[in-house]
Amino acid sequence: MKARLFPITTAMVALLLVAPSCGKENTDTTEIPYVYVNFSIDPSSIEYGNLNIPGNYACINGGYRGIIVYHFTQDEYLAFERTCTYDPTVTCSKLVVEESGLIARDTCCGSGFLLLDGTPVEGSKASKSLRVYRTTYDTYYRRLHIYN
Protein backbone atom coordinates (compact mmCIF):
# COMPACT_ATOMS: atom_id res chain seq x y z
CA MET A 1 0.00 0.00 0.00
CA LYS A 2 2.80 2.42 0.88
CA ALA A 3 4.51 1.72 -2.44
CA ARG A 4 1.39 2.86 -4.35
CA LEU A 5 0.99 6.11 -2.35
CA PHE A 6 4.55 7.31 -2.89
CA PRO A 7 4.23 7.94 -6.69
CA ILE A 8 0.83 9.62 -6.23
CA THR A 9 2.12 11.85 -3.42
CA THR A 10 5.20 12.75 -5.43
CA ALA A 11 3.06 13.65 -8.45
CA MET A 12 0.78 15.86 -6.33
CA VAL A 13 3.72 17.72 -4.76
CA ALA A 14 5.28 18.27 -8.19
CA LEU A 15 1.98 19.61 -9.52
CA LEU A 16 1.67 22.04 -6.60
CA LEU A 17 5.19 23.34 -7.20
CA VAL A 18 4.66 23.82 -10.94
CA ALA A 19 1.11 25.25 -10.88
CA PRO A 20 1.95 28.68 -9.39
CA SER A 21 4.47 29.30 -12.17
CA CYS A 22 1.82 28.97 -14.88
CA GLY A 23 0.15 32.03 -16.35
CA LYS A 24 1.48 35.54 -16.85
CA GLU A 25 5.18 36.00 -16.28
CA ASN A 26 6.07 38.22 -13.32
CA THR A 27 8.39 40.75 -14.89
CA ASP A 28 9.24 42.26 -11.50
CA THR A 29 11.69 39.39 -10.94
CA THR A 30 13.83 40.28 -13.97
CA GLU A 31 17.19 41.64 -12.87
CA ILE A 32 18.78 44.76 -14.31
CA PRO A 33 21.89 43.69 -16.24
CA TYR A 34 25.11 44.43 -14.36
CA VAL A 35 27.27 47.23 -15.75
CA TYR A 36 30.57 48.25 -14.16
CA VAL A 37 30.43 51.81 -12.79
CA ASN A 38 33.47 53.67 -11.47
CA PHE A 39 33.96 57.37 -12.20
CA SER A 40 34.18 60.78 -10.56
CA ILE A 41 32.53 64.10 -11.34
CA ASP A 42 32.68 67.68 -10.07
CA PRO A 43 29.13 68.43 -8.87
CA SER A 44 29.79 72.18 -9.00
CA SER A 45 30.72 71.98 -12.69
CA ILE A 46 28.44 73.78 -15.14
CA GLU A 47 28.04 70.42 -16.90
CA TYR A 48 25.91 69.13 -14.00
CA GLY A 49 23.75 72.24 -13.51
CA ASN A 50 22.94 72.94 -9.90
CA LEU A 51 23.94 69.55 -8.55
CA ASN A 52 26.01 71.28 -5.87
CA ILE A 53 22.77 72.52 -4.23
CA PRO A 54 20.99 70.02 -1.92
CA GLY A 55 17.66 68.84 -3.33
CA ASN A 56 18.80 69.04 -6.96
CA TYR A 57 19.60 66.18 -9.30
CA ALA A 58 21.41 65.42 -12.55
CA CYS A 59 20.95 62.62 -15.09
CA ILE A 60 24.31 61.42 -16.34
CA ASN A 61 25.64 58.70 -18.64
CA GLY A 62 26.74 55.42 -17.10
CA GLY A 63 25.24 52.25 -15.74
CA TYR A 64 22.71 50.31 -17.79
CA ARG A 65 20.48 53.19 -18.99
CA GLY A 66 21.97 56.14 -17.18
CA ILE A 67 22.36 57.29 -13.59
CA ILE A 68 20.33 59.79 -11.57
CA VAL A 69 22.51 61.61 -9.04
CA TYR A 70 20.56 63.31 -6.25
CA HIS A 71 22.15 65.80 -3.83
CA PHE A 72 20.64 64.66 -0.54
CA THR A 73 22.34 66.68 2.22
CA GLN A 74 25.27 69.11 2.29
CA ASP A 75 27.95 66.46 1.69
CA GLU A 76 25.82 63.44 0.80
CA TYR A 77 24.85 62.34 -2.70
CA LEU A 78 22.71 59.42 -3.81
CA ALA A 79 23.06 57.66 -7.18
CA PHE A 80 20.42 55.40 -8.74
CA GLU A 81 20.25 53.34 -11.91
CA ARG A 82 17.92 55.07 -14.35
CA THR A 83 16.10 51.82 -15.19
CA CYS A 84 12.76 50.72 -13.75
CA THR A 85 12.91 47.51 -11.73
CA TYR A 86 9.51 46.29 -13.00
CA ASP A 87 10.64 45.22 -16.49
CA PRO A 88 14.18 46.53 -17.06
CA THR A 89 14.75 44.78 -20.38
CA VAL A 90 11.96 46.65 -22.21
CA THR A 91 13.60 49.25 -24.47
CA CYS A 92 11.14 52.03 -23.56
CA SER A 93 12.00 51.73 -19.85
CA LYS A 94 13.80 54.88 -18.68
CA LEU A 95 13.23 56.98 -15.61
CA VAL A 96 12.43 60.68 -15.94
CA VAL A 97 12.52 62.93 -12.87
CA GLU A 98 9.25 64.74 -12.24
CA GLU A 99 9.10 68.52 -11.87
CA SER A 100 9.05 68.19 -8.07
CA GLY A 101 12.54 66.67 -8.22
CA LEU A 102 11.58 64.03 -5.67
CA ILE A 103 10.12 61.26 -7.83
CA ALA A 104 11.52 59.52 -10.90
CA ARG A 105 8.82 57.94 -13.09
CA ASP A 106 9.23 55.19 -15.69
CA THR A 107 8.17 56.22 -19.19
CA CYS A 108 6.94 52.69 -19.96
CA CYS A 109 5.00 51.21 -17.02
CA GLY A 110 4.44 54.42 -15.05
CA SER A 111 6.10 53.21 -11.84
CA GLY A 112 7.43 55.99 -9.63
CA PHE A 113 10.42 55.92 -7.29
CA LEU A 114 11.29 58.25 -4.42
CA LEU A 115 14.72 59.80 -4.95
CA LEU A 116 15.34 60.04 -1.21
CA ASP A 117 15.88 56.28 -1.00
CA GLY A 118 14.87 54.67 -4.33
CA THR A 119 11.73 52.94 -3.04
CA PRO A 120 8.69 52.57 -5.31
CA VAL A 121 5.84 54.99 -4.58
CA GLU A 122 2.33 53.75 -3.85
CA GLY A 123 0.48 52.51 -6.93
CA SER A 124 3.63 51.52 -8.84
CA LYS A 125 3.81 48.24 -10.75
CA ALA A 126 7.37 47.84 -9.50
CA SER A 127 7.83 46.38 -6.03
CA LYS A 128 11.64 46.48 -5.88
CA SER A 129 13.68 49.58 -5.10
CA LEU A 130 16.00 51.15 -7.64
CA ARG A 131 19.55 49.86 -7.98
CA VAL A 132 21.74 52.05 -5.79
CA TYR A 133 25.30 52.96 -6.68
CA ARG A 134 27.79 53.85 -3.96
CA THR A 135 28.95 57.42 -3.64
CA THR A 136 31.72 59.19 -1.76
CA TYR A 137 32.22 62.94 -1.79
CA ASP A 138 35.64 64.51 -1.25
CA THR A 139 34.95 67.96 0.20
CA TYR A 140 38.54 69.13 -0.28
CA TYR A 141 38.79 68.36 -4.01
CA ARG A 142 35.02 68.67 -4.61
CA ARG A 143 34.88 65.33 -6.39
CA LEU A 144 31.99 62.90 -6.26
CA HIS A 145 32.99 59.28 -6.81
CA ILE A 146 30.21 56.98 -8.11
CA TYR A 147 30.84 53.24 -8.21
CA ASN A 148 29.39 49.75 -7.66
N, C-alpha and C positions, 0 to 999 in steps of 0.2 A: 504494500500500500504506500509506504513512504517513497519508494522508487518512482511511483506514478505521479506523486504530488510535486516532486522536485522539478521536473521539466515544466509543469504548468505554472508553478510559482515563479520560476526563472523567467518564463515568457511574460507573465503579468508585470513583473518588476521592470523588465526591459521595455515593455509598452508604456509604462508610466514615466520612465525616463525619457523616452523619445517623444511622446505626445506633446509636452509643453513646447518643444522646439518647432512644431509644425505651425504653419500660418505665416503671417507677415514677419519679415525680418526686423529685428530691433536694431536700428541703425545707431542707437546711442552707445552701443558696445564697440563700434569701430574706433580704432585708435588713430590718432593723428600721426602720420609718418614722422620718424625722428630725423631732425636736421641739426647738424652741429652748429652751435652759436657761440661765438667768442670774439667780441669786439668792444671798442670803447668809443664814446662820443663826448663832445663838449656841449652840455645842455644849454649853455648860455650863447652858443653859436647862433647866428642868424638863420642857419640852415634848419634849425629845429624850433623856430618861432619863439614862443614864450615858455618853453619847457623849463626854464630856470625859475618860474613862478609856481609855487604850490597850487595844486588844483588844475593845472593845465596838462595837456598830453601832446604827444607827437606820434604819428604813424611812420615807421621807418622800414626799410628793406631788411630782410633777414628771416630766419626761421623757415617755416613751411609756406606761409602765405603772407608774411609780414609780421611785424611786432608793434604792439601798442605800448608806448612808454608813458606812464602816468606819474607825475610829480606828486607824491603823497604828502610828505611833511618837509620841513626845511632841508634836511639832508637825506631823505629817503625817497627812493624811486621804485616803482613797480613795473615789471615788464611781462606782457602776456602775448601768447601766440594769437595771431589775428585770424584764427580759424575756429569756426563753431565746433563744439564737441558732439553735436547731434549727428551729423553726417559729414565728416570732414573731407571725404573723398569726392563729394559733388563739386563740380567746377565753379558753380555760382556761389559757393559758400565763402563769404569774406565779411569780416566784421567792420561796421562803420560806426564811429562814435556819434551819439546823438548830440544835439545842440547843448544840452545840459552839461555835457562833458563827464557825466557820471556813469552812463550806460553805453555799452557797445552792443549793437544789434546786428544779427546775421541777415544778409540781404536775401538769403534763400528761404530758410524756414521761419524766420522772424524771432528766433530766440534772442533774449537779451541777457547781458552779463554785467554785473556791477564792477566797475573799475577799481573799487576800493579793496576788493579781495578776489575777483574773478568768478564769484558764484552766479549761477543762473537766477534771473529774477522770476517772480511768480508768473505763471502762465506760459513759460518757455517750454518748448519741446525737449530741449536739452536738460539732462539731469546732472551731468558732470560739470565741474568747474573748468575754467579755461586752463590751458597749460601755462604754468608760471616759469619764467626764466629768472635766474638769480641776478641780483644787481649789487654792486658795491660802488659807493661814491667817494672819490678822493677830494676832500674839500680844499686841500692845498693846491693841487693841479687842476681842479675843476673838471675832472674826468669821470664819466659814468661808465663802468664796465658791466656789460651784459653778457651772460654766458649760461650754459646748461651743464 
